[in-house]
Amino acid sequence: MTSFDTWPPISIAGTGSYVPERVVTNAELVDSGLDTTHTWIVDHTGIHERRWAAEGETTANLATQAARRALDAAQAHVDDVDLLVLATSTPDWQQPATASAVHAQLGLRPDAAVMDVNTVCSGFVYGLHAGASMLAAGEAWTTAVVVGAERYSSITDPTDRGTRIFFGDGAGAVALRKELEVADLAVMAAQAAGVELGSGAFDELDGGALEEETPGLRSVAYAVDHAGKDALLTPHGSPFAMDGPAVRAYAVPAMVDAVRRACRDAGVSPADLALVVPHQSNRRMLEDAIDELGLPEGRLAITVDRYGNTAAASIPITLDEAARAGRLADGDLVCLVGYGGGLQSAACVIRWRA
């Protein structure tokens, strides 16, 4: 893992989230003709309902709402923002970056930098890493916003039970702040007042179990393995598809391993974690993973029952809800962990500051 010995301290100054107004229940999906039942969906996934965007409500719209709420929580103005990173696998167009539309909707300064990150369900962790790294490197930069936003209702096949029941739409965001007035800049990532990045892993597939046409991100900071094929492969222009059993076989061990790696690199134990905020794929898988880590289920943050799988948006949505519900105290260690398209996984450990 890359060393961040010379990073200035960076903190999560505020969180925010937004989900569309439309609630789609399991009963509505059954009534639409899908061959399933409310009981089957709940028993196998833990999902009771999800949110879908309204007609004309774009990924950029969702991201903008979440970003505004994070900035409000941080008591920051849009003119303070030097960088915006948007993690999404459902961009509004192929180019330019959907973050450019968020830039316009938020009314950021013309010189504020923006970029998209697409590592699917791990995208927010990658985006957080990228945002914190760029904020640290920008000599005069003080504020960054990292957003995860998805609109999977626009890419799932209405007749495909294997995807339609799982996915929802929404966005979550954090505002990052660099404290320039702090004199001591020699702060280890595992001791920083804000973001403490652990490690991630990328499992590249022959053909891709969770993969778009373009291969996933590779970096010296991430381990590379090979496994399986065709579990989640979306050729350009095709509806999103998923091999549920193959994904499940990958997801639980990947989540457990990513949490352990992140804790190891942060110099802590999984037992030290006050809360695990995972990608919200399937409640049953999350419960299996937390059991494998030897942690009580009370340390697991869950929103999949109400929002379904919102891919890159799920971690920041869940983090925001945990923060607003008072589940995090000053000094708590929190692990954010994503896993999915690629197949790849990534995790980081942060020390919460109230």
Number of C-alpha atoms within 10 A of each C-alpha: 15 13 12 17 14 14 20 25 24 24 23 24 24 23 30 29 29 23 24 18 11 12 16 18 17 23 15 13 20 15 12 11 11 18 11 15 14 17 14 12 16 17 13 12 21 22 28 21 25 27 23 22 23 12 7 7 12 21 28 28 22 26 33 27 21 30 31 23 21 27 25 17 15 18 12 17 12 19 13 16 23 22 25 25 28 33 35 31 24 23 22 18 9 8 8 12 18 26 26 20 19 24 22 13 14 18 12 21 15 10 9 16 16 22 19 22 24 22 32 30 35 34 32 37 29 27 26 25 20 16 26 30 15 15 24 23 13 13 9 11 19 18 28 28 30 32 37 39 36 32 29 24 21 18 17 22 16 16 13 15 16 16 21 19 26 26 26 30 30 33 34 35 35 31 28 28 25 23 17 16 8 9 8 11 15 13 16 18 26 25 15 21 20 23 23 29 30 28 28 29 24 26 26 24 21 11 17 24 28 29 25 21 11 9 13 20 14 14 12 8 14 18 16 14 12 12 12 17 20 19 24 23 22 20 13 10 7 11 15 20 21 18 16 12 10 16 22 17 12 20 23 19 14 25 29 20 20 25 30 20 24 28 28 16 20 20 13 16 14 22 13 12 20 20 24 25 24 28 33 30 29 22 21 16 20 26 17 14 23 21 13 13 16 10 19 12 16 11 16 18 20 27 26 26 18 17 27 27 30 32 34 36 37 34 31 28 30 24 28 21 19 18 16 12 9 9 14 19 13 9 13 17 21 23 27 26 28 35 34 29 29 28 32 33 32 31 30 27 30 27 24 21 15 13
